[in-house]
Amino acid sequence: MEASYNILRVFAGSWGAVFLAVSFLGVVIFVLRPGSKKIYRDTANIPFRHDDRPAAQTPAANENTEARP
């Protein structure tokens, strides 16, 4: 039992750290890839889309505001 624990601990300490480092670098490269700036800028501006006027009411939104018995 203890031998398998030591094997897994050594594996996680060496190759686990390598896996996490490679995964981190992959995510950073994915985020900073060319062409993604427009997507992230659009996502960042979601709260300001209806800044000049309130968002239009939809029928589904009105159903949620009615009083229920």
Backbone as CSV, one residue per row, in Angstrom:
resi,resn,N_x,N_y,N_z,CA_x,CA_y,CA_z,C_x,C_y,C_z
1,MET,0.826,-1.195,0.000,0.000,0.000,0.000,0.864,1.249,0.000
2,GLU,1.887,1.249,0.869,2.739,2.425,0.960,3.594,2.608,-0.290
3,ALA,3.957,1.506,-0.936,4.776,1.602,-2.149,3.985,2.275,-3.274
4,SER,2.709,1.941,-3.423,1.910,2.571,-4.484,1.670,4.043,-4.177
5,TYR,1.534,4.383,-2.896,1.375,5.789,-2.516,2.626,6.580,-2.885
6,ASN,3.788,6.038,-2.592,5.039,6.728,-2.919,5.205,6.889,-4.425
7,ILE,4.837,5.877,-5.181,4.927,5.962,-6.641,4.015,7.072,-7.161
8,LEU,2.787,7.126,-6.678,1.854,8.159,-7.118,2.296,9.552,-6.667
9,ARG,2.883,9.653,-5.487,3.348,10.943,-4.986,4.502,11.467,-5.829
10,VAL,5.414,10.620,-6.196,6.548,11.027,-7.037,6.053,11.400,-8.421
11,PHE,5.132,10.614,-8.964,4.581,10.915,-10.296,3.861,12.257,-10.286
12,ALA,3.040,12.506,-9.284,2.310,13.768,-9.206,3.263,14.935,-8.991
13,GLY,4.327,14.726,-8.249,5.285,15.786,-8.005,6.081,16.170,-9.229
14,SER,6.338,15.229,-10.105,7.146,15.537,-11.279,6.267,15.797,-12.506
15,TRP,5.588,14.778,-12.962,4.803,14.925,-14.190,3.520,15.718,-13.968
16,GLY,3.016,15.729,-12.767,1.838,16.537,-12.473,2.145,18.019,-12.596
17,ALA,3.307,18.427,-12.112,3.727,19.829,-12.234,3.952,20.200,-13.696
18,VAL,4.535,19.302,-14.453,4.746,19.556,-15.890,3.401,19.691,-16.594
19,PHE,2.464,18.824,-16.273,1.139,18.890,-16.898,0.440,20.208,-16.579
20,LEU,0.489,20.642,-15.313,-0.143,21.901,-14.934,0.524,23.096,-15.603
21,ALA,1.834,23.083,-15.732,2.543,24.179,-16.386,2.197,24.249,-17.865
22,VAL,2.146,23.109,-18.524,1.792,23.078,-19.952,0.342,23.509,-20.144
23,SER,-0.545,23.084,-19.261,-1.952,23.505,-19.359,-2.082,25.009,-19.179
24,PHE,-1.370,25.578,-18.213,-1.408,27.015,-17.971,-0.909,27.776,-19.192
25,LEU,0.202,27.357,-19.749,0.733,28.028,-20.939,-0.224,27.898,-22.121
26,GLY,-0.882,26.760,-22.247,-1.860,26.584,-23.322,-3.031,27.538,-23.195
27,VAL,-3.523,27.735,-21.981,-4.638,28.675,-21.766,-4.196,30.098,-22.056
28,VAL,-3.004,30.483,-21.611,-2.498,31.833,-21.871,-2.336,32.072,-23.368
29,ILE,-1.783,31.124,-24.080,-1.619,31.262,-25.533,-2.979,31.334,-26.215
30,PHE,-3.943,30.545,-25.745,-5.282,30.569,-26.336,-5.933,31.939,-26.159
31,VAL,-5.784,32.532,-24.982,-6.395,33.832,-24.710,-5.713,34.937,-25.507
32,LEU,-4.410,34.870,-25.666,-3.663,35.925,-26.339,-3.468,35.681,-27.833
33,ARG,-4.178,34.741,-28.408,-4.003,34.440,-29.827,-4.490,35.613,-30.681
34,PRO,-3.933,35.760,-31.877,-4.387,36.837,-32.758,-5.852,36.630,-33.165
35,GLY,-6.590,37.700,-33.258,-7.987,37.620,-33.666,-8.972,37.481,-32.527
36,SER,-8.510,37.285,-31.318,-9.441,37.116,-30.205,-9.786,38.435,-29.528
37,LYS,-9.102,39.507,-29.897,-9.318,40.792,-29.248,-10.751,41.279,-29.446
38,LYS,-11.292,41.097,-30.628,-12.659,41.547,-30.909,-13.676,40.794,-30.051
39,ILE,-13.486,39.512,-29.898,-14.414,38.692,-29.106,-14.398,39.137,-27.649
40,TYR,-13.201,39.327,-27.081,-13.107,39.710,-25.680,-13.584,41.141,-25.449
41,ARG,-13.350,42.031,-26.415,-13.844,43.404,-26.273,-15.370,43.418,-26.287
42,ASP,-15.978,42.617,-27.170,-17.433,42.545,-27.228,-18.002,41.979,-25.928
43,THR,-17.380,40.955,-25.402,-17.829,40.364,-24.148,-17.680,41.339,-22.987
44,ALA,-16.615,42.113,-22.969,-16.391,43.069,-21.891,-17.405,44.208,-21.919
45,ASN,-17.967,44.506,-23.086,-18.906,45.624,-23.214,-20.363,45.214,-23.052
46,ILE,-20.650,43.999,-22.668,-22.034,43.552,-22.495,-22.805,44.431,-21.507
47,PRO,-22.251,44.828,-20.367,-23.036,45.656,-19.438,-23.377,47.041,-19.986
48,PHE,-22.663,47.503,-20.998,-22.863,48.854,-21.506,-23.643,48.896,-22.821
49,ARG,-24.197,47.795,-23.270,-24.890,47.766,-24.562,-26.123,48.651,-24.574
50,HIS,-26.872,48.706,-23.494,-28.095,49.509,-23.432,-27.877,50.708,-22.517
51,ASP,-26.732,51.337,-22.628,-26.392,52.450,-21.753,-27.225,53.699,-22.052
52,ASP,-27.620,53.885,-23.325,-28.367,55.083,-23.686,-29.864,54.951,-23.422
53,ARG,-30.382,53.737,-23.367,-31.804,53.522,-23.101,-31.963,52.149,-22.447
54,PRO,-33.041,51.943,-21.722,-33.246,50.627,-21.089,-33.479,49.537,-22.141
55,ALA,-33.200,48.345,-21.764,-33.437,47.214,-22.654,-34.939,47.060,-22.879
56,ALA,-35.314,46.568,-24.050,-36.724,46.384,-24.387,-37.326,45.276,-23.538
57,GLN,-38.579,45.467,-23.138,-39.281,44.448,-22.369,-39.753,43.344,-23.309
58,THR,-39.571,42.128,-22.893,-40.054,41.000,-23.671,-41.256,40.390,-22.947
59,PRO,-42.135,39.711,-23.667,-43.285,39.096,-23.000,-42.873,38.102,-21.908
60,ALA,-41.778,37.389,-22.102,-41.336,36.426,-21.095,-40.905,37.145,-19.819
61,ALA,-40.327,38.325,-19.951,-39.902,39.075,-18.775,-41.109,39.593,-17.995
62,ASN,-42.200,39.926,-18.704,-43.390,40.431,-18.032,-44.097,39.341,-17.221
63,GLU,-43.998,38.096,-17.649,-44.639,36.999,-16.933,-44.021,36.816,-15.550
64,ASN,-42.749,37.093,-15.423,-42.059,36.890,-14.144,-42.409,37.971,-13.124
65,THR,-42.917,39.124,-13.575,-43.204,40.220,-12.654,-44.626,40.201,-12.128
66,GLU,-45.487,39.355,-12.664,-46.872,39.307,-12.209,-46.958,38.694,-10.813
67,ALA,-47.922,39.196,-10.035,-48.134,38.637,-8.692,-48.800,37.277,-8.785
68,ARG,-48.310,36.359,-7.988,-48.864,35.013,-7.994,-49.544,34.751,-6.658
69,PRO,-50.654,34.033,-6.691,-51.360,33.747,-5.422,-50.624,32.749,-4.557
